[in-house]
């Protein structure tokens, strides 16, 4: 008996170290490119539209995805498991093949979480990306340019130590032009990492390995991570051993490490409003310093992704923070209910259901709200035991935003970031001047999934919500009771237990695209376009967009989106836009020939980018004007005019052209940014109505029909207006 018990302990211990699991490899992409004729046809169709809109000597508009995860990322690996509806690993090679054959992109990058990239995974990623890019050069006309990168995934426990997620994209692929290792985000002092996978010891993890289908592979992945050495601090990057994992705490330290390497790299913040990981009260004010912002490296922001829209500012807040740091829960407004407030209402309703008096229930609601806002690590929802999505309704959400991110944090929106200013600060720290892109943030190695609104469970990350309701959180489940419980930020509760996966699972979309105006399809030209901010983002469709400031004194008579301009007098702008091609079902012959039927179904789900010859109409052009703060305490709301101007289009499929001026600019005499949105005719869109609110009144929802609760074959579509966002043009007044 003792022998059997000892053997059982040994087996569990081995399982807890990953001995019975298989590790994911980066894989090899399909060794064929698209025909040159396919690429040329793509270019010819675009040129014809540009000519019809009288765009003189246009650069090419190339579409890509600069935010893609493979199963090398820990959270992406969870989506491979049966408990989340996964169908196995999706390696880096899948992302390459999807970008080439399914979504027909012009460029893409891989951006696995650096905290997940062991030395082996990084080496394999580099080799697979080189293979993918080499295949794209084989036919003489590049079909696909592949960029290497990673995600710096910082998650603070409070607004003061939170900096957020940023993608690093490298220009080149040669050994002497890339870092030996990616640079991860280290959690703030005393805060457990969201990637902390060494909890409970080998025996407990061994039990988990046997309890979860696919658990042995999960534990093997975790074991590889925990066994990797961590790099020493304060050692020059080139003096560190090749087989350690490197991390830093702040954006400033990230920029310093990149400067040490000296390689061409751009840093792109994303998910700035996403309340899944951003603490209530987060803002970008603390990053407007020379220490935490590098205007040469950090020139773009991801305005939209499959995790939602980060564009729009709203004056409401998730928490009120006093000068002394104390927190209180704001009262609801006509267009927003803070989550902390609704949490109090949940406890009040439970209390009243037990027959308690108002005098007893009111203090419990007040206590709940305070516990909620006091909970660090973004764990407010934890204070309500056994909470449900039906109880929380639409609290915390932006009700009137286009495809908003879950638990919206408007103080970190792109509009708020552009409005921030420090007039008395040193050069380079006065304001942010970000261009815009969009991408997918897809976690199943599917780059550029927004070409069709199909396959909600595979083309969006909605299954992430299942991880938060799976057996992974069984040890932390509690029965609903009528009193709040204070959260201990130093306790053992993992992030997945309070990230509200069931609620957030309704707020995943098929994702956006990054568009660049480039002189050619070459790697350097694409990267240069990113650097000069001659970029825009779309919510998925390949909308064509040109936005220029007209100036007869410059070559060509115009300066493009992303430019910084000094003007005396009245600035005048021109917008030209054309809608995306309507899609045909299935996949083009070239893809069905290149991939086996099984590969086509598993990777592309039988649906590819397959354009017809008819473009969707552009219905209107909206102009947003944002004036920069002239005092650090100046209210943002009056500075952000959205829309400042709105122009209806004819609805013709050939496109739309608009010219407008700002006669108030000279009188205002302040730095101003202008950008435009080109809006397509409404079409069925996944998660466009994420909660399906019913019985809505002035205070919000009374009942939910949420996307997360729909059947697997229900794509949860509703009409919505897809769009493109230009990069801003930044205009500074001059006296002469």
C-alpha angles and dihedrals in degrees: 000000000000089000091052092048091049091049090050092051090049092050092049091047092051091047089050089057092051097252094144099043134089124233122229116246126205092240134202122281124229107284098232136081131213115272115269088237090063092054092045091051090052090053093045093054091052093047091053091054092047090051092050089053090048094242104168117225094339125200116231117272107222124191125214148151118240097181117062131144129200128197087276086084112085095226091045090051089058087062089060092063124096091236089068095039093262125160099206136282124339106199130194090270090062090058090053093049093045092051091049105038108019106035099020094219126179094217141358143170136217114232111177116169107274089219087064097046111098117188090264093051092048093050091049092046091054093050094047092048090051090051092049092050094045091054088054091057095049100092098047094247108077108236096182134014114205123205125197119225149129141216122256098210110195120173118180125203094223136021090259096059099032119107102157137215125325131179120221114208119189122210099215141041104205119114093246092051102053132064119256088237137009119255115239131198115257115212119247117274111289095010119117114236119248084226093053100129100163099089125137101008132259097299095053091044089049090057088051092049091059095039097055123062103240089016095129091060091046092052091046089055091048092047092054089053097048093047094055116102119245117230119248119251125245094026119123110256094242092052094056120099115262094236102058129096116237129210140171133192105224141036089246091060090047091054090048092053091049089049090052090056091044094206125142106265137150125208117214121189117214142173090035094156097034106124092194086089108001113095117236110268095031117151139162096240093104091053093059092093134098088246096057103030128056108190091194095056101027103057104132138051128202101239096182139016142155085283091063146267120316097180110094130080123211126181096228121098139210091222139006113231119195126213090262091054097253116142133219134178115250119229118249121269130205092269104032141040114197114229090233090058094048090048088060090050090052092055091044091053092049090048093051090046088060089056097252120151128256089249089059098040100047094062090048090055091049091048091050093053091051093047088050097054092040092056110107123205089050088281100137093123090060092071090072106071114221093002117180133204089240091059095048093046110179097333114147095021133119101239097190102038124107108256093331127202116253118273091008120224103197096181087071096046121126090250093052091047092053091049095053114106142171105192094183096048124107120271111288095028101069100092145339119261105189128170118215133246133159130209141168108255083205116176100198098067092260110137117201101006096165097090093096132019096234140110100036093186094050106027093048132044093241090124088070085082089063091062088061091053098039134100088276088080098038093108090058101047116120134188117251112261133174098248132068123241121217115241120235107212091198093051127105098259109124122225093247089066095064106027091100094237094174092055095039092048089078093060102068121112136187089260142235141271136237114228125196132189100223134171091227143351092265121123094241093050092051092048091047089054089053090050095051091044094238086148143108138188133230132196089239110296119097097248114174114228136178121180121177141167108228114230122162090199096068128071109275091014095260145071118215134232114293094036128131112222137180112214136184109199130358121351117219124200138192128206127193122180140168128190127246124266117270109246130242118217122262126006135307119261093253091062095044088052095047098048131048116245090252093049092047092052098045096043106030095022086228092293124101140167097285111163126199121208094257123091124212114244123257105228101190148349119230123197122206119199120195123184118201121244115263091194126035090232095048112127113253099211098074091047095057111071109186111199100009091170133009126196124191116220127216094246092237114149091230090075142249136279127197134177121193141163138205110225090175094062098087092046093049091051095196137116108274134184124205128193135165139219121212108205124206126209112276118272136172108287133185114248093359087138098032099177099028089218115208129193091018116182134174091292097049136255130009096181137013134223093179126190091231091062095050122107118270092254093052110094090193095226128176131168115279138161113245116209151181124232118207121215110257125259108226113216125191121190121236129194094230 
